[in-house]
Amino acid sequence: MKSTADLLLRDDATIKVALEALNGTGRYLTIFLIDGSGRLKGSVTDGDIRRGLLSGATLDSAVSLVMNTAPRTLRDGEPAIDLFTELRAHGIKVLPVIDAQGHVVRIADLDRQRSVLPVQALIMAGGRGMRLRPYTDDLPKPLLPVGGRPIIEHALELLGRYGISDVSVSVNYLREKIIEHLGNGERYGLKIAYVHEDQPMGTAGALGRIGHGVHDTVLMMNSDLLTDVALDRMYKRFMETGADLAVATTDHMVDLPYAVMDLEGDRVKAFKEKPSVAYPCNAGIYLMKRSVLDLVPKDTPYNATDLIQDLLDRDAMVVAHRIQGEWLDIGKHEDLKRARRNTAEHPSGDPT
């Protein structure tokens, strides 16, 4: 989208200057007015100016005379689960995010950002990627290109789409290359910290090293996934059920080579010829209460399957969220080829 600065204008500008600024906003058709210290004072659209001119304002009048003094805003750090959907339904494309003093921190693009979830994320990026050798001999798997950019950037884009900005990345193999490429996350609109694994810690061991954080919910996902999972729907299900952990699932189809009998005792009631059976399988994406992290042993390899089993053994609530859209685990050469083919055919898409 346009930079935040492109959509901001001083409130003492003239209507003529505001019209010129609106002309440069492209599809957004809105600018936000700020005072000399950057505090939000209002918003202006072409319609606001048109109504002002009809009421007697001139092109040399101050644009503040025709502005909307109470635009919709979002306080920085506050969650917004359904707000963006509501605003999009009313044709609103951009939303100013303000701090406690009313300064504009950034502008949210509602066509690209789906919501703001109060979640801390952990991306698991420390694996060796043995099945993708020789590609991974000199390049860590998260940096292998798919659709013209590294695999892990697709995961970062997914997080940004749902307003998740507090991100930890676990690193081990060729960690320097990952850290050098991602940096502090600023160019992705994120704050990235790193969890260093000096030995392989399993698929969930890094959870024990991400610290306390400011959010009560933690998202963990693998770095080698290409998915458009609707994280807002998954989060809503997680919260509504009061679950301790939610695991995203994807259907795996198994084709049976024989006719399957439907029996009542030894009597055949019906049969299906070579049916396909769908099994819900772990998709490598988890939402959990922060208290769940207390189960993760420190400095000991620990897997996500261990965590799920430990929760089940404690009679904790574990729920599934079925992914309706795209999901691909890029673990083998054929997966990488398919991912590159899919991104070439469908470079972008809305989550389902």
C-alpha positions in Angstrom: 0.0 0.0 0.0 1.0 3.7 0.0 3.2 4.6 2.9 1.6 6.0 6.0 3.1 9.4 5.2 1.4 9.4 1.7 -2.1 9.3 3.4 -1.4 12.0 6.0 -1.8 15.8 5.6 -1.5 18.7 8.0 -4.9 20.0 9.1 -4.0 23.6 8.2 -3.6 22.7 4.5 -6.0 24.2 2.0 -8.8 22.2 0.2 -6.9 22.6 -3.0 -3.8 20.9 -1.5 -6.1 18.2 0.0 -7.6 17.5 -3.5 -4.1 17.1 -4.9 -3.2 14.7 -2.1 -6.4 12.7 -2.6 -5.5 12.4 -6.3 -2.3 10.6 -5.3 -3.9 8.0 -3.0 -4.9 5.6 -5.7 -7.7 3.2 -4.6 -7.8 4.5 -1.0 -9.6 7.8 -1.7 -9.1 9.0 1.9 -6.5 11.1 3.6 -6.1 11.7 7.4 -5.4 15.1 8.8 -2.9 15.6 11.6 -1.8 18.5 13.7 1.8 19.7 14.0 2.7 17.0 16.5 1.2 14.1 14.4 -2.1 13.7 16.4 -5.0 12.7 14.3 -7.6 15.4 13.8 -9.9 14.0 11.2 -10.3 12.4 7.8 -11.3 13.8 4.4 -12.7 12.1 1.3 -13.7 13.5 -2.1 -17.3 13.5 -0.9 -16.4 15.6 2.2 -14.8 18.2 0.0 -17.7 18.2 -2.5 -20.2 18.8 0.2 -18.0 21.5 1.7 -17.7 23.4 -1.6 -21.5 23.2 -2.1 -21.9 24.7 1.4 -19.7 27.7 0.5 -16.1 26.7 1.1 -13.5 27.6 -1.5 -10.4 25.9 -2.7 -8.4 28.2 -0.5 -10.4 27.4 2.6 -8.7 25.2 5.3 -9.4 21.6 4.8 -10.2 21.3 8.5 -13.5 23.1 7.7 -14.8 20.1 5.7 -13.1 17.1 7.5 -14.8 14.3 9.4 -13.8 15.0 13.0 -14.6 11.5 14.3 -13.1 8.9 11.9 -13.0 5.3 12.9 -9.7 4.4 14.5 -7.9 1.5 16.3 -5.8 1.9 19.4 -2.3 0.5 18.9 -2.1 -2.9 20.7 -5.8 -3.5 20.9 -7.3 -6.6 19.2 -9.7 -6.3 16.3 -11.3 -9.6 15.4 -14.4 -8.7 13.4 -13.9 -4.9 13.1 -12.1 -5.0 9.8 -14.9 -7.2 8.2 -17.5 -4.7 9.5 -15.6 -1.7 8.1 -15.0 -3.4 4.7 -18.7 -4.0 4.4 -19.2 -0.2 4.7 -16.6 0.5 2.0 -13.8 1.6 4.3 -10.4 0.7 2.9 -8.0 2.2 5.4 -8.0 2.6 9.2 -5.6 4.8 11.2 -3.9 3.1 14.2 -3.2 5.6 17.0 -1.3 5.5 20.2 -2.6 6.6 23.6 -1.9 10.2 22.9 -3.7 10.1 19.5 -0.6 10.1 17.3 -0.9 8.1 14.1 1.3 5.1 14.4 0.4 3.5 11.0 -2.4 3.1 8.5 -4.0 -0.4 8.2 -4.9 -1.5 4.7 -8.2 -3.3 5.1 -8.0 -5.0 1.7 -4.8 -6.7 2.8 -5.1 -7.0 6.5 -7.9 -9.2 7.8 -7.8 -8.4 11.6 -5.5 -7.7 14.6 -5.1 -10.8 16.8 -3.7 -10.4 20.4 -1.2 -13.2 19.8 2.6 -13.8 20.1 3.9 -16.0 17.3 6.8 -18.5 17.2 8.0 -19.7 13.8 10.0 -22.9 13.9 12.9 -22.4 11.5 15.8 -24.4 12.9 15.5 -27.7 10.9 18.3 -29.1 8.8 16.0 -29.9 5.7 17.8 -33.2 4.9 15.1 -34.3 2.4 15.7 -31.1 0.4 19.4 -31.6 -0.1 21.5 -30.5 -2.0 19.5 -27.2 -2.0 19.8 -27.0 1.8 23.6 -27.7 1.9 24.3 -24.0 1.6 20.9 -22.4 2.3 18.6 -23.1 5.2 15.2 -24.4 4.1 13.3 -21.4 5.3 15.2 -19.3 2.8 14.5 -21.5 -0.3 12.7 -19.4 -2.8 9.0 -20.0 -3.6 7.1 -17.6 -5.7 10.1 -15.3 -5.9 10.8 -15.0 -2.2 11.9 -17.2 0.7 9.5 -19.8 2.1 9.5 -18.1 5.5 8.4 -14.8 4.1 5.1 -16.4 3.2 4.6 -17.2 6.9 5.6 -13.7 7.9 3.1 -12.3 5.4 0.4 -14.5 6.9 1.1 -13.2 10.4 1.0 -9.6 9.1 -2.3 -10.2 7.4 -3.8 -10.9 10.9 -2.0 -8.1 12.7 0.4 -10.4 14.6 3.6 -8.3 14.9 5.3 -9.9 18.0 7.3 -12.8 16.4 10.0 -15.1 17.6 11.9 -17.3 15.1 13.7 -20.4 16.4 17.0 -20.9 14.5 19.8 -23.4 14.5 21.1 -24.7 11.1 22.8 -21.8 9.2 21.1 -19.4 11.6 23.3 -16.5 10.6 21.8 -16.5 7.1 18.3 -16.4 8.4 19.1 -13.6 10.9 20.9 -11.6 8.3 18.0 -11.9 5.8 15.1 -11.2 8.3 16.9 -8.7 10.6 14.7 -7.2 13.2 11.6 -7.6 11.1 11.1 -3.8 10.5 10.8 -4.2 6.7 8.0 -6.7 7.2 6.2 -4.5 9.7 7.0 -6.9 12.5 9.2 -7.1 15.6 11.4 -10.3 15.2 13.4 -11.8 18.1 15.4 -15.0 17.8 15.5 -18.2 19.8 18.8 -19.9 19.4 18.8 -23.7 19.5 22.4 -24.9 20.1 21.1 -28.4 19.6 17.9 -29.7 17.9 15.1 -29.0 20.3 12.3 -30.9 18.5 9.2 -29.3 17.0 8.1 -27.5 20.2 11.2 -27.2 22.4 11.7 -23.6 21.5 8.4 -22.7 23.3 10.2 -22.9 26.6 12.5 -20.0 25.5 10.2 -17.3 24.1 9.8 -15.5 27.5 6.7 -14.1 29.1 5.4 -11.8 26.4 2.4 -9.4 26.6 -0.2 -11.7 25.1 -2.1 -14.6 26.7 -2.2 -16.6 23.5 0.8 -18.1 21.6 0.7 -19.2 18.0 3.3 -21.7 16.9 3.8 -22.8 13.3 6.4 -24.4 11.1 8.4 -22.1 8.7 8.0 -24.4 5.7 4.3 -24.1 5.2 2.5 -22.5 2.3 -1.0 -21.8 3.6 -3.8 -19.3 3.7 -5.3 -20.6 6.9 -7.8 -18.2 8.3 -6.1 -17.4 11.6 -9.0 -15.1 12.8 -11.5 -18.0 12.5 -9.1 -20.3 14.2 -8.6 -17.8 17.0 -12.3 -17.3 17.4 -12.9 -21.0 17.7 -10.0 -21.3 20.2 -11.5 -18.5 22.4 -15.1 -19.6 22.1 -14.4 -23.2 23.2 -12.1 -22.2 26.0 -9.5 -24.6 24.7 -6.1 -25.0 26.1 -4.7 -25.7 22.6 -6.1 -25.6 19.1 -4.4 -27.5 16.3 -5.0 -26.8 12.6 -5.8 -29.9 10.6 -5.8 -30.7 6.9 -7.6 -33.6 5.3 -5.4 -36.4 4.0 -7.2 -38.7 1.5 -6.5 -42.4 1.5 -7.8 -44.5 -1.5 -8.8 -48.0 -0.4 -8.2 -50.6 -3.1 -11.2 -52.8 -2.3 -14.9 -52.6 -1.8 -15.8 -51.8 1.8 -18.6 -53.7 3.4 -21.2 -52.2 5.7 -22.1 -55.1 7.9 -24.8 -55.8 10.5 -23.5 -59.0 12.1 -22.5 -61.1 9.1 -25.2 -59.6 6.9 -24.1 -57.1 4.2 -26.3 -54.0 4.3 -24.4 -52.0 1.7 -21.0 -51.5 0.3 -18.8 -48.9 -1.3 -16.5 -49.7 -4.2 -12.9 -48.5 -3.5 -13.8 -45.5 -1.4 -11.6 -42.6 -0.5 -11.4 -41.9 3.2 -10.4 -38.5 4.6 -8.3 -38.3 7.8 -7.8 -35.0 9.6 -4.0 -34.6 10.0 -1.9 -32.2 12.0 -1.1 -29.2 9.9 1.8 -27.8 12.1 -0.1 -24.7 13.2 -1.1 -24.3 16.9 -2.8 -21.8 19.2 -2.3 -22.2 22.9 -2.8 -20.5 26.2 0.4 -19.1 27.5 0.0 -21.3 30.6 0.5 -24.4 28.4 4.2 -23.3 28.1 4.7 -24.4 31.6 4.6 -28.0 30.4 7.5 -27.5 28.0 10.8 -28.8 29.6 13.7 -26.4 29.5 16.8 -27.3 27.4 15.3 -30.7 26.4 14.1 -31.8 23.0 10.3 -31.7 23.0 7.8 -32.2 20.1 4.4 -30.8 19.4 3.0 -34.3 19.6 4.5 -34.6 23.1 2.7 -31.4 24.1 -0.6 -32.6 22.7 -0.3 -35.9 24.5 0.7 -34.2 27.8 -2.4 -32.0 27.5 -4.7 -35.0 26.7 -3.2 -36.9 29.7 -4.2 -34.0 31.9 -7.7 -34.0 30.5 -7.1 -30.5 29.0 -9.2 -29.3 26.1 -7.6 -29.7 22.7 -9.7 -28.7 19.7 -9.2 -29.0 16.0 -9.6 -26.3 13.4 -10.0 -27.6 9.8 -8.2 -25.6 7.2 -10.6 -24.8 4.4 -8.1 -23.4 1.9 -4.5 -23.9 0.8 -2.0 -25.9 2.8 1.3 -27.4 1.7 4.2 -28.7 3.8 7.4 -28.2 1.8 9.4 -31.1 3.1 10.4 -32.9 -0.1 11.6 -32.1 -3.6 8.2 -32.8 -5.1 6.6 -30.5 -2.5 8.9 -27.7 -3.4 8.2 -28.1 -7.1 4.4 -28.1 -6.4 4.7 -25.0 -4.2 6.6 -23.2 -6.9 4.1 -24.2 -9.5 1.1 -23.2 -7.3 2.5 -19.8 -6.5 3.2 -19.2 -10.2 -0.4 -20.0 -11.1 -2.0 -18.3 -8.0 0.4 -15.6 -6.8 -2.0 -14.4 -4.1 -5.4 -15.1 -2.6 -7.8 -14.3 0.2 -7.9 -16.7 3.1 -10.8 -19.1 3.5 
